[in-house]
Amino acid sequence: MVQLISIFSYFVVLLRAAILCFQTVAVGGILFLLLAARREELRSEALLNPAWKLIRWSALGIILSQVFFGVSNSLLLIHSAELPLRTVLGANYVLAGLLAILAGVAIEFWPTGKRKKMSLWLLLPAAMTLAASVMTSHSAARMEDRAFLSSMTALHYLATASWIGGLPYLLLALKRVPDEAVKTQIVRNFSRQAMVSVAVLFAAGLAMSLVYVGSWDALYGTAYGAMVTTKVILFGCMLLLGAANFLIVRKIGPEGGSGTASLPRFAEVEIGIGLSVILAAASLTSQPPAVDLTQDRVSLQEIATRFAPRMPRFSSPNVKELSESTNAMLKRAMAEGKTVPTSFVPGQFAADTNKPADIAWSEYNHSWAGLVVFLMGILALLARSRYFPWANIWPLMFLGLALFLFLRADPENWPLGPNGFWESFAVPDVLQHRAAVLLIIVFAIFTWRVETGRMKSMSAALVFPGVCVLGGMVLLTHSHALGNVKEELLVELSHTSLAILGIIAGWSRWLELRLPQTSKAPKYLSWIWPVCFILVGLVLMDYHES
């Protein structure tokens, strides 16, 4: 049951992220058609047909995600807390889910006989979708300032949908609309819509942060504050891309211009980073607001001490010195007739798995992994220069890293530990580590073939940035079940920095590949992602747990 709850908590974050993503795209499409393409002459069939298709697919995503979310939550409560079905059906998340499903069905089957006639009644199911998300947010659970926080949350969701959710439809307009004058007008309308949305998003986010975070020490001393900081950093990246788009739009004349080739590429990255921000927002829902955690906050002194530069650990303890595996401890407790609590209770069960050897093992793994990534970043940086063409073999180093992680990342599981191969996949951390190994192998093979010219397709070239971004997004949801809250946060701080660097590396490489090679931007971008790899290596080599 403990493992089931642990897996479920991770699954809930992913479902919550899916709900927010589908909601953002569905509501964003409705707002795009009502605002950016508000005049009938701007709504050609070339735009409306694919736009409505995307809106309906997003509505279907809302329905399915809400069904999975409601059913999984209900089954867990019924079997773990032994609550009757009648009680569970009256829970707030069930009512919110039903409201969202009803809204999704309304959008899915909305009549569009006269496609150029966009009814304002479409805003009703859009509002219902946003209201359902507000009902399951932190604002609805607050006893104080509930009305204010709920309104700010609603504005936050609305602005996100208007800006991030509208970007896919902007790409559709840039690709499908044949009339350059119409296309230019839509782009300019959306540019103004996006600027207003950014202002509302910032104001609402700031207001909620002042309430939920409350102080500077909560911003860096709690997991909630750390995730808010992550959102702010990614939001800043999006603003830079938005500023680039704004400058391009200003230069576009009535009949279009050369900037239209770069505009969709920046918009692609805005969408990608926006989805990462939404994933971070979903992770926030699994954390209590920082203002409520007044005890055991991490201080600046503790952060400085933990992350002060030290020599990497390149010596490993023997695997026999490590703590007994979790499964072995549970079996031992059952054999001795002891009841294992579902949560840690001091004095009830000795389950300490944080011996010096365990810490040394983890630090050794991170140090060697960091050294490989650091050297890889150096080689990638050299490969950007015409003087070191041999350095394009750098992706092959990832194969060694993958083998190293597979053998050493989880010593209590196969092949080093007692837990069997398939049994090990029931542990969320191990599952994520094994998935990361597969991603690394895919990354190595494809990127080496692309770097050496064996594969010349754009799809193959985009595997590298895609893997980097996916790895960063996985780290945003990666969690560790440590007994000490401070220790957990200190580990998460390093993972969060790695996630941000991975996301920046991936999208900078994406832009390098996708932007027109006639511009100067790809040349500068080609140096950003190798530097991110170097920084990732330094963070890993400086990783310490004591």
Summary of the structure (lengths in Angstrom):
residues: 546
radius of gyration: 24.9
end to end distance: 30.7
largest distance: 80.4
contacts: 1818
relative contact order: 0.09
helix: 75%
strand: 1%
